Amino acid sequence: MLSSLLRLAFVLWMVSLVVFLLPLAMPGDPAGIALLERQQAATEENLQALRQAWGLDRSLPAQYGQFVIGFLSGDWGVSLRAER
């Protein structure tokens, strides 16, 4: 029973890592893409403000920690298209 729970915890942890790291593997800057979607100028100030608002200016472990905490608390992010 305990080994099954440990395996389940490991699998869930691995899935969370893949979901977290997958957008990082895609080409382009997420902030730049979001500004293009919003039809806003991709100035350095706009990029930096959006990166800070989204927490992209923090280290990867800090971003992952915030991702896990947000997911567990029901905050699954903001849609780039609907902005909700």
N, C-alpha and C positions, 0 to 999 in steps of 0.2 A: 504494500500500500504506500509506504513512504517513498520507495523508489519510483513508483508511478507519479506521485506528486512532484518529486524532484525532476523527473523527465518532462512533465508538463510545464513546470516553471522554466526549465531550460529552453524548451521549444517556444514558449511565449516570449521569453527574453530575446531569443534569436529573431523571431518574427518582428518584434519591436525594433531591433537594430536594423533589419532590412528595410522596414518601412521608413525609419528615420534617415537612413543613408541613401536610399534610392533617389530622392530629389537632388542630392549632392552630386550624384554621378551623371546627371543630365547636363548637357552643355548650356552655357549661359549663366548670367547672374539673375537670381530670382527677383531681386529688387528692380533690376533693369527691365525684365520681362513684365513685371507688374506695372511699372510706369508706362511702358508701351501700351499695355492693355487699357490703361486708364487715359491714354492719349495725353500724357503729361511729359514735359521735357525731362530728359534723363541727365539733368545737371548733377554735378558732384554733391551739391547740398541736398537735392531731392533724394539721391541714392543713399547718402549717409543717413538722412532722417528716416527713410523707410527701413534701412538695415537695422538702425537702432530700435525703431518701433517693433520690429519683428524679432529682435534679439539676435540677429545675424552677426552682430559685432562682438558677441561673446565667444568663448572657447567651445569646441565641440562637446566636451563633457558637460558643460553648463547648459548648452542647447539641448542635449539629450535628456538631461535631468528635467528641464522645463517641459520638454515634449512628453515625458512619461507622467509627470505630475499633472499636466494639462489633460492628457488622455484619460487618466484615471479619475479625474474630477469632472469629466464630461465636456471639456473644452477641446473640440476637435478641429479648431482652427477656423479661418475665414476663407470663404471662397474667393478666388481671384476674380471670377466673372461676376458673381452676384454681390460680392463684398458684404456678405452676411456670415 
